[in-house]
Amino acid sequence: VSNVPLPLRDAVRPTTWIESTRLSRRLGANVTIASETFQRTGSFKFRAAYNVAASVPQLRIITASSGNFGQALACACQLLDKSCTIVMPETSARVKVNAVREFGGVVDLIDVTKITRKARVEQLASKDPDAFVASAYDHPLVIEGSASLGVEIAERGQRFDCVLAPLGGGGLTAGVITGLRKSGNSVSVIAVEPVLANDGARSFRAGQLLANESEPQTVADGVRTISIGQHNWKILQKELADVIEVTEEHIIESTRLLFDHANLKAEPTGALAIAALLSAPDRFRGRNICCVISGGNVDPEVFFRIVATH
Amino acid sequence: VSNVPLPLRDAVRPTTWIESTRLSRRLGANVTIASETFQRTGSFKFRAAYNVAASVPQLRIITASSGNFGQALACACQLLDKSCTIVMPETSARVKVNAVREFGGVVDLIDVTKITRKARVEQLASKDPDAFVASAYDHPLVIEGSASLGVEIAERGQRFDCVLAPLGGGGLTAGVITGLRKSGNSVSVIAVEPVLANDGARSFRAGQLLANESEPQTVADGVRTISIGQHNWKILQKELADVIEVTEEHIIESTRLLFDHANLKAEPTGALAIAALLSAPDRFRGRNICCVISGGNVDPEVFFRIVATH
């Protein structure tokens, strides 16, 4: 019996629904938050990581992640009695390295000026051919994992005019759309990304997948991706209603607004959906908006520095 | 139809259940959080305020509160189409004054070196005999309102070894006990208060109601009460399992732990239950503990100052 993994639905924590009168009044829209900040390991990534780790037959998993996916995968592997190695830059925040280790993950620190994360993962994989190499955002199992959030949004049974969610590699938005559609819900899903990392908006307008030239230096560090994943793009190209680009100032203001008006600690990436309401207030005025807050993992000092100075 | 107020159960937002693996591991106990930080107006006080405002026949309500009860009462009155006046010291944080006004409450600012809050409330009441004068923490309707949280804890159906909750005027703990017992649940309820404001612990030991000599200057500003309310004391004297006193250092560390390990923004008062686990780790090791987080309303700057320097 101990070899049968918990179904995804039982392993994940349900999303946290938050309504804040003060926040809605400030934004001029009727905002309902689906917060993944209290998900296992503090971000929606656990949904994807658990689905990957529970679905593949391999007992060892290798991935590269300096952020939420690494911690999520370590937690998932611990629950599933598997092992994992997370390749991280040696400059990663100590708190993120420690979080992976707390969940029993092996951290492989690299000097990114000497070897890329991808190359190091390939090196580790060639030494351990029985291990599964996991992508943080471009795999059908990642989409299927994140789809569980779309199903929860559909099951809430609330009539939303649209769902807003952060866009980086596209695993979250592709997953939310997949889950909603699987549940027979056709609500518009709008992706939100920083102007500084607008490969998604440019791809959406061009009708083809475009990449950033280098890792974008937005404060929203969860969406510092070079491009949307291929698997995600196939879904987003067809189903995404729009992509809204937001400024760094609006991302920071949103992080502060969530903290101050809704008592919600979000990481800057998590606040992107709120930033879209600040960017395009007329478009959403008086509407019923579901805002997906993707995660809340940010060091106190970093959070204070971001929020306090604005 | 519009004159029939929403029943309390439908007016309040259900408490937010949060489990954090990292927090539980850090504290050495299996902690389940019942968080009132996402309650209407950000604290459990809405439960009490709504029950008072919805139950009394008067259309105008007067109270003194520089904190969460004022904002909660203003919100409740707005929902119920009643009006209210909140007496506040003119030194109150601007954000608290604004929050009351945002909900349509009239703020009556006083110079507390010239007139006490109580005297000013009596002055206002004598000018407006049709108004109801509400106590923030000592009235059967306050207990009945807070009892709705106890009912929710019982309805979760989880076996807890004990429930920990902050103790100030006693409205929360008396209410939680009342709701639990009404639901047939006999779980131990333990109150937590700062060493600096230990009238509750002293009263519990003495078997009689004792007061602080002056307003205690604890960082947990929600429990800076002179003494427990008479109505609450009758219940607490019989039903409370214990009172745990915690240091200022543990209150601050708990506020930070909740933020860092569980992504939860709590006001220092809200973190008292966690501080009890830091104070008496052996007593709770390995146990299933329900920690009530009473509220999350704290200015970003104040929060950062408290948390960042420790």
Interface residues (C-beta under 8 A of the other chain):
Chain A: R13 T16 I18 E19 S20 T21 R22 R25 T37 F38 R40 T41 G42 C75 V95 A99 E102 F103 R256 F259 D260 A262 N263 L264 K265 G296 N297 D299 P300 E301 F304 V307 A308
Chain B: R13 T16 I18 E19 S20 T21 R22 R25 T37 F38 R40 T41 G42 C75 V95 A99 E102 F103 R256 F259 D260 A262 N263 L264 K265 G296 N297 D299 P300 E301 F304 V307 A308
